[in-house]
Amino acid sequence: MVVSNIFVCGIGAVSPAGWGTAPLREALARDEPIAIKEIVQPGWPHGLRVRPVPPPSPRPAFVSHARLRRTSAIAQQAFAAALEALGDDSHALNDGSFRLGVVLCVMSGCVNYSRRFYAETLKDPATASPLVFPETVFNAPASHIAALLGTSAINYTLVGDPGTFLQGIALAADWLMRGQVDGCLVIGAEELDWLTTEAFRLFNPKIIVSDGAGALYLKLQPLGQAPIRVGAITHPYLFSKKQTRSQAAHLARAELPPGNGAQLLCDGLQGVARMDRDEQLVWNDWTGERISVKRFLGEGSMAAAAWQCVTAIDALERGSYSAAIVSIVGCNQQAIAAQFVKSQ
Amino acid sequence: MLFPTSHQTDSPARVVITGAGIITALGQGWKANAEGFRAGRTAIRPVTLFDVSRQRVKVAAELDLPASLPSTFLQPRDLRRMDRAAKMLLLAAYEAWGQSGWSPSEDLPVVLGTTSGGMTLGQDYYRQAIQPRHSHRRQPTRVLHYQPQRQALDLANAFGFSGPITVIANACASGANAIGHAWELLRYGRAERVLTGGYDALCQLVFAGFDSLQALSPTQCRPFDAHRDGLALGEGAAVLTLETLDYARRRGAEILGEIIGYGAATDAHHLTQPHPNGDAAFASMTAACETANVGPERIDYVNAHGTGTPLNDTAEAAAINRWAGARAATLPVSSTKSSIGHLLGGAGAVETVICLMALREQWLPPTSTLQTPEPACAFRVVRQPTDASPDYALTNSFGFGGANATLILRRWS
């Protein structure tokens, strides 16, 4: 068994519970789902039910930065989560020698400005805004994060279903182990829009879409130097013509190191029976404690995958668990799972 | 297990190319494209895919898709759901897969680069969603199939394999980053084979976006020309089958070339403009040379990012001048975007295949539209198709958001 020495040295979150990991933790402790709001879809008589990120209070100073002033929510929320995860190490970037890698994971990405720019294009392409278009690109938030933090190290934006967030952690771990970076942020982020909310509703009207971001800050350290290490990330098991979603979910669980009652399960159940069925069956026999962040926060896609990890790590830091498992049975790509371990 | 793994190796594996597929506005397949580049042909023409009557620029390197798609494990229903980008990707993959002689496998990673995925389906979805008489007909299919991971899954289903899917969306460097990431997976023992490449199709949103930025040339795309005034958009795909040298030798595969270096860096200067000194481009070229263990003096040809915009070409010229040093005076450089336009997420992969063609067939593709060389270029811009004997080729890809990537290839002999 290979033992990882990739450690989680910081976590950050922006969620419907608020800006920061603390509001997320408190919301989960209250054991009450975040209140549902409605957004308007043009031409549709009914509101679309969502759980949006509340406005920050106070407004963070970085929002006024030239790079973030005109961005949509996703870049601002991703940066806030990244900054929280980075903690004091943000100062290490000042001398320019610290190589900070960035892995941003998204499913829908910069949908606000993509919709807005395409609407302008359909109205009259001659007047579509050149300020909006660059913000439609998948990697715009990752670029802003690199610019604000002043890092020129390797920076990838990965697109996929929510399981991609765990692939992003594995990618960052590889970069760290090969010495390509000194630290690496892995960020999952999404933003709300009526367009994506309607799209989810087509598959199940009970899904409550939400937005936000979550971030992990990883470093390679000697064993015992930091409290939480990345223990294992399973192979991503694809949903395909040969392998159903249920089979993929079973395979992901089977590959994890054996769990026990002292471990916490952070699953991806959201309280919508049809969407939850495959994952529910796989973890039916779990006897330890479990927490389902999406039941409280909504379907945040890649952001939700990040919240699951943030919650797992936060619980390890504060609780008596020896390890925490994150299970992600994605929308349309893969099932994958991870284990985070508390250092002895 | 994706992580941790015991596959880390002290001596990195050599990575070879055993299959290459390409489709651009010059044609479908290696032969059509090689002939096009050897003849210095340009494939830029009026856009017919969407209305450009209100656009400042009305041309692009639009390609003609074949009437039918190749026979794979995909069913007719699967093919009907594919958008233009997915079809291009399938065509390029089919060529590469066939050339490699690969068979289906349960553990074959796919690494793809794209900026837009199936954006044409996303556009269709939006246009229907805003209709007053709201209909959901075909909308769920559009939601599923516009996503890039769906297009990667289509490849897995088409050829009967399974394995981790990674889609890198680093704007116009996506294709090069994808190949670079695939190269690293092989080099460090994470896989023995990887299917990789990049793709993007022309779509109205992106065309209007570049036009709104006034980044499109209203005259003719002329990379590294003193009077250049913008880029031309293109579309297409390229796919490579990469494997470790050991694996390729064990199965007696024909080796087309070797990838020996990859570097990436981030330019934090501006979301859409490179630093005027090309610092990140210099960093990515330098990093690629370090991993390849070759210096600029060994590079026989540079396929530049060379978009034809005033800012890109000045910054890239500065970076190449600085990186090449004394070698610059005799270094052949060209931008093939003059022939096939800028393929965005497909550019890095397509230009890697062009480098592979140049190494295998021993010629250099020209910047076919160059009239007056940019004085800032200390290097020689290839203006005519040229017979040559390159052994090492370097290709640059830079993108919005400051994504910079460089790959180095070696001729297989």
Chai-1 contact restraints between the chains, C-beta under 6 A:
chainA,res_idxA,chainB,res_idxB,connection_type,confidence,min_distance_angstrom,max_distance_angstrom,comment,restraint_id
A,V2,B,P4,contact,1.0,0.0,6.0,A-B,restraint_1
A,V2,B,S6,contact,1.0,0.0,6.0,A-B,restraint_2
A,S4,B,P4,contact,1.0,0.0,6.0,A-B,restraint_3
A,G43,B,P132,contact,1.0,0.0,6.0,A-B,restraint_4
A,Y118,B,Y126,contact,1.0,0.0,6.0,A-B,restraint_5
A,Y118,B,L205,contact,1.0,0.0,6.0,A-B,restraint_6
A,T121,B,A208,contact,1.0,0.0,6.0,A-B,restraint_7
A,D124,B,R54,contact,1.0,0.0,6.0,A-B,restraint_8
A,P125,B,R54,contact,1.0,0.0,6.0,A-B,restraint_9
A,P125,B,Q55,contact,1.0,0.0,6.0,A-B,restraint_10
A,P125,B,A208,contact,1.0,0.0,6.0,A-B,restraint_11
A,A126,B,R54,contact,1.0,0.0,6.0,A-B,restraint_12
A,A128,B,A208,contact,1.0,0.0,6.0,A-B,restraint_13
A,A128,B,S212,contact,1.0,0.0,6.0,A-B,restraint_14
A,P130,B,S212,contact,1.0,0.0,6.0,A-B,restraint_15
A,P130,B,L213,contact,1.0,0.0,6.0,A-B,restraint_16
A,F133,B,G209,contact,1.0,0.0,6.0,A-B,restraint_17
A,F133,B,S212,contact,1.0,0.0,6.0,A-B,restraint_18
A,P134,B,L271,contact,1.0,0.0,6.0,A-B,restraint_19
A,P134,B,T272,contact,1.0,0.0,6.0,A-B,restraint_20
A,P134,B,F400,contact,1.0,0.0,6.0,A-B,restraint_21
A,V137,B,A171,contact,1.0,0.0,6.0,A-B,restraint_22
A,V137,B,F400,contact,1.0,0.0,6.0,A-B,restraint_23
A,F138,B,A169,contact,1.0,0.0,6.0,A-B,restraint_24
A,N139,B,A169,contact,1.0,0.0,6.0,A-B,restraint_25
A,N139,B,N170,contact,1.0,0.0,6.0,A-B,restraint_26
A,N139,B,A171,contact,1.0,0.0,6.0,A-B,restraint_27
A,N139,B,G401,contact,1.0,0.0,6.0,A-B,restraint_28
A,A140,B,G401,contact,1.0,0.0,6.0,A-B,restraint_29
A,S143,B,L271,contact,1.0,0.0,6.0,A-B,restraint_30
A,S143,B,G401,contact,1.0,0.0,6.0,A-B,restraint_31
A,S143,B,G402,contact,1.0,0.0,6.0,A-B,restraint_32
A,A146,B,T266,contact,1.0,0.0,6.0,A-B,restraint_33
A,A146,B,A268,contact,1.0,0.0,6.0,A-B,restraint_34
A,A147,B,A268,contact,1.0,0.0,6.0,A-B,restraint_35
A,S152,B,A265,contact,1.0,0.0,6.0,A-B,restraint_36
A,S152,B,T266,contact,1.0,0.0,6.0,A-B,restraint_37
A,I154,B,A264,contact,1.0,0.0,6.0,A-B,restraint_38
A,N155,B,T266,contact,1.0,0.0,6.0,A-B,restraint_39
A,Y156,B,I168,contact,1.0,0.0,6.0,A-B,restraint_40
A,T157,B,A169,contact,1.0,0.0,6.0,A-B,restraint_41
A,T157,B,N170,contact,1.0,0.0,6.0,A-B,restraint_42
A,V159,B,P148,contact,1.0,0.0,6.0,A-B,restraint_43
A,V159,B,V167,contact,1.0,0.0,6.0,A-B,restraint_44
A,V159,B,A169,contact,1.0,0.0,6.0,A-B,restraint_45
A,G160,B,Q149,contact,1.0,0.0,6.0,A-B,restraint_46
A,G160,B,V167,contact,1.0,0.0,6.0,A-B,restraint_47
A,A170,B,L2,contact,1.0,0.0,6.0,A-B,restraint_48
A,A170,B,F3,contact,1.0,0.0,6.0,A-B,restraint_49
A,A173,B,F3,contact,1.0,0.0,6.0,A-B,restraint_50
A,A199,B,V143,contact,1.0,0.0,6.0,A-B,restraint_51
A,L202,B,H136,contact,1.0,0.0,6.0,A-B,restraint_52
A,L202,B,Q139,contact,1.0,0.0,6.0,A-B,restraint_53
A,L202,B,P140,contact,1.0,0.0,6.0,A-B,restraint_54
A,I233,B,L2,contact,1.0,0.0,6.0,A-B,restraint_55
A,I233,B,F3,contact,1.0,0.0,6.0,A-B,restraint_56
A,H235,B,L2,contact,1.0,0.0,6.0,A-B,restraint_57
A,P236,B,P164,contact,1.0,0.0,6.0,A-B,restraint_58
A,L238,B,S162,contact,1.0,0.0,6.0,A-B,restraint_59
A,S240,B,A156,contact,1.0,0.0,6.0,A-B,restraint_60
A,S240,B,N157,contact,1.0,0.0,6.0,A-B,restraint_61
A,S240,B,S162,contact,1.0,0.0,6.0,A-B,restraint_62
A,K241,B,N157,contact,1.0,0.0,6.0,A-B,restraint_63
A,N332,B,L144,contact,1.0,0.0,6.0,A-B,restraint_64
A,Q333,B,Q149,contact,1.0,0.0,6.0,A-B,restraint_65
